[in-house]
Structures are given as structure tokens and as C-alpha cells.
């Protein structure tokens, strides 16, 4: 990943994790907790693609595994968000622009359900049966509902920041100037004359023709005398 991607992703992930732990986790909503960290990963994955989404998801999940008050094995959420980030990056449009909000909303719902299922599945493999006691259907419903309600306020802003960081006006200006220099050089090397030189050359040819005509007229007049 490029430096601007790493810096932006790190800053957004840290802010999302702090808000989720200090604010959203203390709302005591029924069922699941709104996953701001997941929405941040989704927004970045829809701009960076599947490879960038997997890397961002792994880093965000590992940070969530190590940050207090995490009570699960380290690497569990990192694995889940790595897979979700990779799959979400596959939904990135070819031109980088989304035509409607339907696609991102479908990605958010699928990611919320997939994250809950993967987290519960990995937990079952390591002996964690918390999801079974809480009730998996209610977790799936509340996770999808909360993330879907929070997504319009988070995902578009994350995507806009990522796209703005991807665009480099200085690089575009220099590349345009470079292409102009190359095209002008190609014209001069291919024709051997510049456009201004061609105009000057035509004017010079006309002047020489007039001079020769005047000289011929003078010579004829001398001979007649």
C-alpha cells in the first residue's frame, strides 16, 4: 500500500475504534453493538479494492483484538475483518464511482451478517459459546439493523476521504505538462519544422520569389535600352 493509504487508513481506524469503545459500546443497545470499525473497513475497501481491503481489515481487526476491553483471543477479529475486507473490495466499481447507494447498502448488510457469523464460527472452533447463549438470530438482526442505520453517515464520508487522498493534482499537472512537451517534441522531430517555423518559411519563400521577379524585370528593361 502507498504511504497516503497507510496514513489515512491508520488515522480512520484509530478514530473509529476509540468512538466505538468509548461511545457506542456504552449505549447498552439490545443485541449487537453498532460496528463503526467494520463500516470504516468497508468504506476503504470499496475504494482500495480487495487487496487493500484485506490489509486494512486485518490491521483494524488486530488493533481491535489488542485494544481493551477485548475479551477474546488475539487474531480472531483480525481474521474476520480480513476476509470481510477482501470480499467487500471485490464489489469495487471499475471506474471507482458508485451509481447508486443500493450497492453499498447491500454490502453493509452482507458484511454485518457475515461478520457476526464468522465471529461466532471462529469462536465455536476455539470453545467460545457466547453467541449461542445470547442468541444468534437476534445478534444477526440487530447487527444488520444498526450498521445499516449508521452506514449512510459513515461509509460515504470514508469513501470521499479515500478518493481525495488518492487524487494528486500536482502529479496530474506534471503529467499533463510532460505529455505536452512530448507531443511538441514529436511534431518537431517528425516534420523537422515547427508550425511557427513553417509560417516563417512560407513567408520567406514568397519574399524570395518577389525579389527574383523584380530582378528579372530590371534586367529585361536594361537590355531593351
N, C-alpha and C positions, 0 to 999 in steps of 0.2 A: 504494500500500500504506500501511496505517496505521503509526504510529510503533512500536507494540509489535511488529508483524510484522517491521519492518525491523531493530529491535534484536535480537530473538530470532533471526532468520534469520542475521544477520551473526555473532553470537556462536557459533551452532552450526556455521556453515560454517567459520569460522576454526579452531575446535577440531577439527573433522573433518579439515581439511586438514593441520593440524600432526600429528595422530595418524597419518594415512595416510603422510605423508612421512617422519616420524621413526621410526615403528614398523613399520607394515605393509609398507612398501616395502623394509625391511631384513630381512624374513623369508626372502627368496630362495625363495619357493614356486615349484613348477614351473608354467609357463604364465603366466596373468594375475596381477595383484595385486588383492587384495580392495579394492573401491571403496567406502570409507566415505563419501566425498563424494557419490557417487551415491545411496546409501541415505538420507543426510540430505536430499537434494533430494526424494526420493520421499516420505519421511515428511511433509515440509512441503507438498508438492503435494497429498497426499491429504486435507489439512485446508484449505488455502487455495484449492484449485480450479485450473483450467487457466491462468488469467491470473497468479495468484500463483506457480504452479509454474513458468511460463515465466520470470518475472522472477527468481525465486530461482535457477533453473537457469542463467540467463545470468550472473548475478553470481558464482555458485560456479565456473562454468567459466572465466570471465575471470580470477578470482583464481588458479585452478589453472594457467592459461596463463602468468601472470606470475610465479608463485612458483617459486623454484629447487627442484629441478634440472630444470625444464621444458626439453625439447629440441625442441619443435615450434613451429610458427607461432602467434603470439598470435591468439586468437579461434577457434581450431579446436575446442577442448573447450567453449568457451562456446556455440558454435552447436549442438554435440551435446547438451549438457545443457539448453539452452533448448527444443529440440524434445522431449526426453525428459520434461522437467518439464511441458510443455504437455499431452502425451499422458497422462501419469500423473494430472494434475489432472482429466482427463475421467472418470476412474474414481472420483472423489469421490462418496460416497453422498449422497443428497438430505438425509437427516436428520443427516448428519455422523457417524453411528455405524456401525461395521462389524459385521455379524452374525457373521462367522467370519474365521478367518485365511487362508482359501483365496484370497480375492480379493487381499489384499496380497502373498501369496507368488507368485501368478501375475503380478502387476505387477512384482515384483522380478526374476523370471526373464526376462520380456519386456524389461524395461529393461536388464538386463545384456547380453542378446543384441543388442538394438537399439543400445546404446551402442557395443559393440565393432564392429558392422557399420558404423554411421555414422562412427565414428572412422577405421576403415580405409578407408571410401569417400572421405571428405574428404581423407585422406592420399594416396590414389591420384590424386585430382584435382590435388594440389599437388606430386606427384612423390615422395611418401614411400612406399616399398615395404617398410617394416619388418615389417608384419603378414604380408606374403606370405612373407618369409624365415623368420619364426618359426613360421608355420603357423596359418592362420585357424581351422580346426576345433578345434585344441587350445585356442586362446585363447577361443573361444566356450564350450567345455565347462567350462574351469576358471573363467572369469568367472562363469558362471551358478552353478556349484557353490559357489564361495567366497562370493559375495554372498547366496546362499540360506542358507548356514550362518550368516552373520553377521547377516542381516536380523532374526531374532527378538530379538536383543539390542540392536538399534538402532532399527528402524522404530517399534515400539510406544512406546518412550520419547520419540522425537521427536514423534510424534503427540500423546502425552499433554501434553507441554510446550506444543505449539502450541495445543491446545484450552484448556489452563489460561490461557494468555495471552489467548485470545480472550474468555473469560468475565470480566465485570466486575461483581462483587457490588454495588458501590456504585451502578453505573448501574441494575442491576435493582431495587435497593431504592428509589431515587429515582423510577424509572418506575412502580413499584407504588404508591408514595405519591401520585404525581401522578394516576394513574388513580383512586385512592380519592377524592381531592379533586374530580376531575371528576365522578365518579358522584354524590357527595353534593351537589355544586352543581347537577347536572342534576335531582335529586329535588326540591331546594328551589325551583328555578326553574320546574319543570313543575307542581308541586302548589300552590306558594305557601305551604305549611306544612311544617315538619319533622315527623318522626314524634313526637318529644317534644312538639312544639307541638300536634300533633293530639290527643295524650292529654290534655294540659292543657286543650285547648279542649273536649273532651267532658266532662271533669270540671267545667269552668266552666258548661257548659250545664245539667248536672244540678243544680248548686247553685242556678243562677238559677231553674230550674223549681220546686224545693222552696221557695224564698223566695216566689215568686209564689203558690204553693198555700197557704202559711201566711198570707199577707196576705189572700187571698180568704176563708179560714176566719174570720179575725178580723173582717173587715167584715161577713160574714153574721151572726156572733154579736152584733155591736153592733146591727144592725138588728132582730134578734129581741128584744133587750132594749127 
